[in-house]
Amino acid sequence: MVNPQDVVAAYIARGLTAATAESLTAGLVAASLADVPGASAMLRGGVVSYANEVKSGLLGVSTALLAEAGSVDARVAREMASGARLACGADYAVSTTGVAGPEAHDGKPVGTVFVGIAGPGAASAREYRFSGSRAEIREAARDAALAALLAALTESQL
C-alpha cells in the first residue's frame, strides 16, 4: 500500500497539484490525501461522481460512451481523470470507477475496477480485479489510485 503521506510529499516537493474523480470510492482517495497535514498545498479538489449524469455533466465524460460502455470502463476512467484535472485546475488527476458489489454492474463482475490518471501530456487507465467485501474492494481501489498518483510523477508520457 502506498502511504498517502508519500504522495502528498512527492507532489509538494515538485510543486505540483492533484485532483480526484471518484465513483466507487466515493471520496476515499481525496479523504486519504486530505488526512495528511499540509495536503492543501497539493490537493486542488475532487468530484464524487456516482451517477452517470455527474460523470458527463461535471467531468465531461461522453454521454455516448456511457451509453455504449457503461460507467465501468477504461475509457470512462480516462475521461473522468481528464475532466477532474480540467475542472479543478490540477497538474494531475486520478479517477476510480468499478464494481464494489454486492452485484455485478454494467455487465462487469464484482471486483472490476478501473483507475484513470491524467497529466499534462496524456491520460491512461488500468484495469484491476480485486476480491473481498465491498469495503475491501473500495479500499483496494483507493490504494491503487494513490499508487497511480505517485507513479505518474515518474512516467514521462504523463
Number of C-alpha atoms within 10 A of each C-alpha: 9 15 14 23 16 15 23 27 17 16 21 17 10 10 11 16 22 28 32 32 35 30 26 26 26 19 18 20 26 26 13 17 23 18 12 16 10 14 22 15 15 25 23 21 20 23 24 20 24 16 11 18 14 15 27 20 14 17 23 19 24 17 16 10 15 18 10 9 15 16 25 24 23 21 21 28 33 25 26 35 33 30 27 30 29 17 17 20 15 22 20 31 34 35 37 34 28 31 27 26 18 11 12 14 16 12 11 16 17 21 25 22 28 27 30 32 31 32 23 14 10 13 21 19 22 18 16 15 15 19 13 13 14 18 12 14 24 27 18 21 29 27 19 23 27 25 19 22 28 20 13 18 17 9 9 10 13 17
